[in-house]
Amino acid sequence: MGWFRGVVGCCAAALVILTMAGPADAVAVRRSVTVEPPTDLTAKAGVASVTLRWHSARLRGVTFTVTSDPSGKQCVVVARTECTIVVTDSIPWRFEVRASLGSSNSAESVLSASVPHRTLVVLAGQSNAMGAQSFAVDPTTGTDYLIAPYVNGADATSTVSWMPWGVDPAPVHTRSGQVPLDSPQLLTGSGLQIFGPEIGWARAIYADTGESVSIVKAAYPNTSLQGDWLPSIADGNFSQMVTKILSTMAADAHHGQLDTIGAIAWYQGEADATDPKMAADYQTNLTTFIQALRSDLPAEETTPIVLVKESLASLLGTWQSAGSCGTTVDCAAIAAGDGEVRAADDWAAANLAHVVDVDTLGLARFEGLIHLTDDSELVVGQEIAAASDHSMP
């Protein structure tokens, strides 16, 4: 009986052990299943994003992890074969994906090809950003600034699009509205060809970095920051500009090109400087404007914003010489407003991250008034580039 009880106890114990071990063994078997690596990984451009898609022989319960080369970007999805990663810089990212089920991990997939990329820069403001009296053919010298041979390859490879605000629409638009950099910009109703800082900017970027860019130009003559450009204005200039930028990026993405915002230049303030209330509020309004650029555009936090400091010094000097000050014009009030707007630009550059300013004081003006000459517009473009092109993400 002792032997029998011993055998029964032994067998019972063995039964308990087998009973307890059975589910664990089943889990172990389930977890040791082979997971094949995903295949056919593709990367497709979006608006400041890349969408990855792949195929997998097994889907239910499988976790897919996408990582980048170089490292730094990742997305994780379960039982799906697609994910989207934000891309707002110019790094030629490539991606790979692996599958996981329980404790089993597949090998990495083949790396995707990098998505074709292009840097987009934004020029916004009022008449000097447009180039109101910066004529493609100089009225004094006859020099044509938009005719070959050019300084470098920017005119043949960089492109521009513009809002038809005081300027005729481009005669021929490509898929995104971008046309060659040297395309005529015609003042509405006059037929005169003009250009703004974008020509010198693109040429300087090409000379400095060898890179071609797409330019979105949103410049409206005689507009104020407070009355026309604040983001809170329904269907104002700001919202229209943002729509134009996003639609350009979407059109390029549709054709396989990833656009990223490299820099933004803001050349405005003359209108606000001539109004005491707007001049006093310019620093507050400029801060709001810059914050909205950061929040409403899909760009890196480090994307440089270049403030082009307006100057009414030439205009005031011309009025002084003509005897207008103190008779038909309150030159002292306008000089004070000019100083407030310029000081606001300096404050923003000193206190807001990744904001810089360049100065137009002393540059030649058409007939000594407000608008820059063609040579001066080229200089401003070069100064914008010098302040930003090596900081573009």
C-alpha positions as CSV (number, residue, x, y, z in Angstrom):
1,M,0.0,0.0,0.0
2,G,2.9,2.3,0.8
3,W,4.3,1.6,-2.7
4,F,0.8,2.2,-4.2
5,R,0.3,5.4,-2.4
6,G,3.7,6.5,-3.5
7,V,3.0,5.7,-7.1
8,V,-0.4,7.4,-7.0
9,G,1.1,10.4,-5.4
10,C,3.9,10.5,-8.0
11,C,1.5,10.2,-10.9
12,A,-0.9,12.7,-9.4
13,A,2.0,15.1,-9.0
14,A,3.1,14.4,-12.6
15,L,-0.5,15.0,-13.8
16,V,-0.6,18.3,-12.0
17,I,2.7,19.3,-13.5
18,L,1.6,18.3,-17.0
19,T,-1.8,20.0,-16.6
20,M,-0.1,23.3,-15.5
21,A,2.6,23.1,-18.1
22,G,0.2,22.4,-21.0
23,P,-1.1,26.0,-21.6
24,A,2.4,27.5,-21.2
25,D,3.7,25.1,-23.8
26,A,0.9,26.1,-26.1
27,V,1.8,29.8,-25.6
28,A,5.4,29.1,-26.2
29,V,4.5,27.3,-29.5
30,R,2.3,30.2,-30.5
31,R,4.9,32.8,-29.7
32,S,7.6,31.0,-31.7
33,V,5.8,31.2,-35.0
34,T,7.9,32.6,-37.8
35,V,7.1,36.1,-38.9
36,E,8.1,37.0,-42.4
37,P,9.5,40.4,-43.1
38,P,7.2,42.9,-44.9
39,T,7.7,43.3,-48.7
40,D,7.1,45.9,-51.4
41,L,7.7,48.9,-49.1
42,T,7.0,52.2,-50.8
43,A,7.3,55.8,-49.7
44,K,4.9,58.4,-51.1
45,A,5.1,62.2,-50.7
46,G,2.4,64.2,-48.9
47,V,2.1,67.7,-47.6
48,A,5.2,67.8,-45.3
49,S,4.8,64.1,-44.8
50,V,5.7,60.7,-46.2
51,T,3.2,57.8,-46.3
52,L,4.7,54.3,-46.1
53,R,2.9,51.3,-47.5
54,W,3.9,47.6,-47.6
55,H,2.6,44.0,-48.0
56,S,2.6,41.3,-45.3
57,A,1.7,37.6,-45.5
58,R,0.3,37.8,-41.9
59,L,-1.8,40.7,-40.6
60,R,-4.0,39.8,-37.7
61,G,-2.4,40.7,-34.4
62,V,0.9,41.8,-36.1
63,T,2.7,45.0,-35.0
64,F,4.6,46.8,-37.7
65,T,7.4,49.2,-36.8
66,V,8.7,51.7,-39.3
67,T,12.1,53.2,-38.7
68,S,14.2,55.7,-40.7
69,D,17.7,55.8,-42.2
70,P,19.3,58.0,-40.8
71,S,17.6,57.3,-37.5
72,G,15.2,59.7,-35.9
73,K,11.7,58.9,-37.3
74,Q,9.4,56.1,-36.5
75,C,5.8,55.0,-36.6
76,V,4.1,51.9,-35.1
77,V,0.8,50.4,-36.3
78,V,-1.1,47.1,-35.5
79,A,-2.8,45.0,-38.2
80,R,-2.3,47.8,-40.7
81,T,0.1,48.1,-43.7
82,E,0.3,51.9,-43.9
83,C,1.5,54.8,-41.7
84,T,2.4,58.4,-42.2
85,I,5.4,60.2,-40.9
86,V,5.8,64.0,-40.7
87,V,8.8,65.3,-42.7
88,T,9.6,69.0,-42.6
89,D,13.3,69.0,-43.4
90,S,15.4,68.3,-46.4
91,I,17.1,65.1,-45.2
92,P,16.7,62.3,-47.9
93,W,15.0,59.9,-45.5
94,R,14.7,56.2,-46.3
95,F,12.6,53.8,-44.4
96,E,12.3,50.1,-43.4
97,V,9.7,48.1,-41.6
98,R,9.7,45.0,-39.5
99,A,6.8,42.8,-38.2
100,S,6.4,41.5,-34.6
101,L,4.0,38.8,-33.3
102,G,4.4,38.0,-29.6
103,S,8.1,37.6,-29.0
104,S,8.9,36.9,-32.6
105,N,10.3,39.6,-34.8
106,S,10.9,39.5,-38.5
107,A,13.9,40.8,-40.3
108,E,13.9,44.4,-41.5
109,S,12.4,44.9,-45.0
110,V,14.4,46.3,-47.8
111,L,14.9,50.1,-47.4
112,S,12.6,52.3,-49.4
113,A,13.8,54.8,-51.9
114,S,14.0,58.4,-50.7
115,V,11.2,60.6,-51.9
116,P,12.2,63.3,-54.4
117,H,12.5,66.6,-52.5
118,R,12.5,70.3,-53.1
119,T,12.9,73.3,-50.8
120,L,10.1,75.9,-50.9
121,V,10.7,79.5,-49.6
122,V,8.0,82.1,-48.9
123,L,8.2,85.8,-49.6
124,A,5.4,88.0,-48.2
125,G,4.6,91.6,-47.6
126,Q,3.5,94.7,-49.4
127,S,4.7,96.7,-52.4
128,N,8.5,96.4,-51.9
129,A,8.1,92.6,-51.5
130,M,6.2,92.7,-54.8
131,G,8.8,94.9,-56.5
132,A,6.3,97.7,-57.4
133,Q,8.9,99.9,-59.2
134,S,11.7,97.4,-59.6
135,F,11.5,97.0,-63.3
136,A,12.9,94.0,-65.2
137,V,14.3,96.5,-67.8
138,D,15.9,99.4,-66.0
139,P,14.3,102.6,-67.3
140,T,17.7,104.5,-67.0
141,T,20.3,102.0,-68.2
142,G,18.2,99.7,-70.3
143,T,19.6,96.7,-68.5
144,D,17.4,93.6,-68.6
145,Y,17.6,91.7,-65.4
146,L,15.6,88.7,-66.6
147,I,17.5,87.8,-69.8
148,A,20.3,85.3,-70.3
149,P,23.2,84.9,-69.7
150,Y,22.5,84.7,-66.0
151,V,24.8,84.8,-63.0
152,N,24.2,81.1,-62.3
153,G,21.8,78.3,-62.9
154,A,19.0,79.5,-60.6
155,D,16.9,81.1,-63.3
156,A,16.8,77.8,-65.3
157,T,16.1,75.6,-62.3
158,S,14.4,77.6,-59.6
159,T,10.7,78.5,-59.9
160,V,8.2,81.0,-58.6
161,S,4.5,81.5,-58.2
162,W,2.7,84.6,-57.0
163,M,-0.7,85.8,-55.8
164,P,-2.4,87.9,-58.5
165,W,-2.5,90.9,-56.1
166,G,-1.7,93.9,-58.3
167,V,0.1,91.6,-60.6
168,D,-1.3,89.6,-63.5
169,P,-1.6,85.8,-63.1
170,A,1.3,83.9,-64.6
171,P,0.4,83.2,-68.3
172,V,1.3,79.5,-68.1
173,H,1.0,77.5,-64.9
174,T,2.6,74.1,-64.3
175,R,0.9,71.6,-62.0
176,S,1.4,73.7,-58.9
177,G,1.4,77.2,-60.4
178,Q,5.2,77.4,-60.3
179,V,6.8,78.9,-63.4
180,P,10.5,79.5,-64.3
181,L,12.2,82.1,-62.1
182,D,12.6,84.6,-65.0
183,S,9.0,84.6,-66.0
184,P,7.5,88.1,-66.5
185,Q,5.5,89.5,-63.6
186,L,3.3,92.1,-65.1
187,L,1.9,95.0,-63.1
188,T,-1.9,94.9,-63.6
189,G,-3.1,97.3,-66.2
190,S,0.4,98.6,-67.2
191,G,2.2,95.7,-68.9
192,L,5.4,96.7,-67.1
193,Q,7.6,93.8,-66.0
194,I,8.7,93.8,-62.4
195,F,10.5,91.6,-59.8
196,G,11.0,91.6,-56.1
197,P,13.6,90.2,-53.8
198,E,12.9,86.7,-55.0
199,I,15.3,86.9,-57.9
200,G,18.3,87.9,-55.9
201,W,17.3,85.4,-53.1
202,A,17.0,82.4,-55.4
203,R,20.3,83.3,-57.2
204,A,22.1,83.7,-53.9
205,I,20.8,80.4,-52.5
206,Y,22.0,78.6,-55.7
207,A,25.4,80.3,-55.4
208,D,25.7,79.5,-51.7
209,T,24.3,75.9,-51.6
210,G,23.9,74.7,-55.2
211,E,20.2,74.2,-54.5
212,S,17.3,75.2,-56.6
213,V,14.1,76.3,-54.8
214,S,10.4,76.9,-55.3
215,I,9.3,80.4,-54.3
216,V,5.7,81.3,-53.2
217,K,5.3,85.1,-53.4
218,A,2.4,86.7,-51.6
219,A,2.8,90.5,-51.8
220,Y,0.0,93.1,-51.8
221,P,0.7,96.8,-52.4
222,N,-0.3,99.3,-49.7
223,T,-1.4,96.8,-47.1
224,S,-0.9,97.0,-43.4
225,L,-0.1,94.3,-40.9
226,Q,-2.9,95.4,-38.6
227,G,-5.6,95.9,-41.3
228,D,-4.8,93.2,-43.8
229,W,-2.3,90.6,-42.6
230,L,-3.3,89.6,-39.1
231,P,-4.3,85.9,-39.0
232,S,-7.5,86.7,-37.2
233,I,-8.9,88.5,-40.3
234,A,-11.4,86.3,-42.0
235,D,-10.2,85.5,-45.6
236,G,-7.4,88.0,-45.1
237,N,-4.1,88.0,-46.8
238,F,-2.6,85.6,-44.2
239,S,-5.2,82.9,-44.7
240,Q,-5.0,83.3,-48.5
241,M,-1.2,83.0,-48.4
242,V,-1.4,79.8,-46.2
243,T,-3.9,78.3,-48.6
244,K,-1.6,79.1,-51.6
245,I,1.4,77.5,-49.8
246,L,-0.4,74.3,-48.9
247,S,-2.0,73.9,-52.3
248,T,1.4,74.2,-53.9
249,M,2.8,71.6,-51.6
250,A,-0.2,69.3,-52.2
251,A,0.1,69.6,-56.0
252,D,3.7,68.8,-55.9
253,A,3.1,65.8,-53.6
254,H,0.5,64.5,-56.0
255,H,3.2,64.3,-58.6
256,G,5.7,62.6,-56.2
257,Q,7.7,65.6,-54.9
258,L,8.0,66.4,-51.2
259,D,8.2,70.1,-50.6
260,T,9.6,71.4,-47.3
261,I,9.6,75.0,-46.2
262,G,13.1,76.3,-46.0
263,A,12.7,79.9,-45.0
264,I,10.1,82.7,-44.8
265,A,10.9,86.4,-45.6
266,W,8.5,89.2,-44.5
267,Y,9.0,92.6,-46.0
268,Q,6.3,95.0,-44.8
269,G,5.7,97.9,-42.5
270,E,5.6,101.1,-44.5
271,A,1.8,101.3,-44.3
272,D,1.8,100.8,-40.5
273,A,4.6,103.3,-40.0
274,T,2.5,106.1,-41.4
275,D,-0.3,105.5,-38.9
276,P,0.5,106.3,-35.2
277,K,-1.8,103.7,-33.8
278,M,-0.6,100.9,-36.1
279,A,3.0,101.9,-35.6
280,A,2.6,101.7,-31.8
281,D,0.9,98.2,-32.1
282,Y,3.4,96.9,-34.6
283,Q,5.5,94.9,-32.2
284,T,2.5,93.1,-30.7
285,N,1.0,92.4,-34.2
286,L,4.3,91.2,-35.6
287,T,4.6,88.8,-32.7
288,T,1.1,87.4,-33.4
289,F,1.9,87.1,-37.1
290,I,5.2,85.2,-36.5
291,Q,3.5,82.9,-34.0
292,A,0.8,82.1,-36.6
293,L,3.4,81.4,-39.2
294,R,4.9,78.8,-36.8
295,S,1.5,77.2,-36.0
296,D,-0.3,77.3,-39.3
297,L,2.5,76.3,-41.7
298,P,4.0,72.8,-41.7
299,A,7.6,73.8,-41.1
300,E,10.4,73.0,-38.6
301,E,10.5,75.1,-35.4
302,T,14.0,76.1,-36.6
303,T,12.9,77.3,-40.0
304,P,14.4,80.9,-40.3
305,I,12.0,83.8,-40.5
306,V,13.8,86.9,-42.0
307,L,12.3,90.3,-41.3
308,V,13.3,92.9,-43.9
309,K,13.3,96.2,-42.1
310,E,11.4,98.9,-44.1
311,S,12.8,102.4,-44.2
312,L,11.0,105.7,-44.9
313,A,14.3,107.7,-44.6
314,S,14.6,108.4,-48.3
315,L,11.0,109.5,-48.6
316,L,11.3,111.8,-45.6
317,G,14.5,113.2,-47.1
318,T,12.8,113.9,-50.4
319,W,9.9,115.6,-48.6
320,Q,12.3,117.7,-46.5
321,S,14.1,118.8,-49.7
322,A,10.8,119.7,-51.3
323,G,9.7,121.8,-48.4
324,S,6.7,119.5,-47.7
325,C,7.6,118.8,-44.0
326,G,5.5,121.0,-41.7
327,T,3.3,122.2,-44.5
328,T,1.5,119.3,-46.3
329,V,3.2,116.4,-44.4
330,D,3.8,115.7,-40.7
331,C,7.3,114.4,-41.2
332,A,8.0,114.2,-37.5
333,A,5.0,111.8,-36.9
334,I,6.0,109.6,-39.8
335,A,9.6,109.5,-38.7
336,A,8.4,108.4,-35.3
337,G,6.3,105.7,-36.8
338,D,9.1,104.5,-39.0
339,G,11.3,104.2,-35.9
340,E,8.7,102.2,-34.0
341,V,8.2,99.7,-36.9
342,R,11.9,99.3,-37.4
343,A,12.4,98.8,-33.6
344,A,9.7,96.1,-33.6
345,D,11.7,94.2,-36.2
346,D,14.8,94.5,-34.1
347,W,13.0,93.4,-31.0
348,A,11.6,90.3,-32.7
349,A,15.0,89.3,-34.0
350,A,16.5,89.7,-30.6
351,N,13.7,87.9,-28.6
352,L,12.0,85.4,-30.9
353,A,13.7,82.1,-31.7
354,H,15.1,81.7,-35.3
355,V,14.0,85.2,-36.3
356,V,16.6,87.5,-38.0
357,D,16.4,90.8,-39.7
358,V,18.1,92.6,-42.5
359,D,18.0,96.3,-43.2
360,T,17.0,98.4,-46.3
361,L,18.2,101.7,-44.9
362,G,20.4,103.5,-47.4
363,L,19.4,101.4,-50.4
364,A,18.5,103.4,-53.5
365,R,14.8,104.1,-54.1
366,F,12.9,104.8,-57.3
367,E,12.9,108.6,-57.7
368,G,14.0,108.9,-54.1
369,L,10.7,107.8,-52.6
370,I,9.6,104.5,-51.0
371,H,10.0,101.7,-53.7
372,L,13.4,100.1,-54.2
373,T,15.1,100.1,-57.5
374,D,15.9,96.9,-59.3
375,D,19.5,96.8,-58.1
376,S,18.3,97.4,-54.5
377,E,15.8,94.5,-54.8
378,L,18.6,92.2,-55.9
379,V,20.6,93.3,-52.9
380,V,17.7,92.7,-50.5
381,G,17.3,89.2,-51.9
382,Q,21.0,88.5,-51.4
383,E,20.8,89.7,-47.8
384,I,17.8,87.4,-47.1
385,A,19.8,84.5,-48.5
386,A,22.9,85.4,-46.4
387,A,20.8,85.5,-43.3
388,S,18.9,82.2,-43.8
389,D,20.2,79.8,-46.5
390,H,22.6,77.9,-44.3
391,S,20.0,77.6,-41.6
392,M,17.3,76.1,-43.8
393,P,16.3,72.7,-42.4
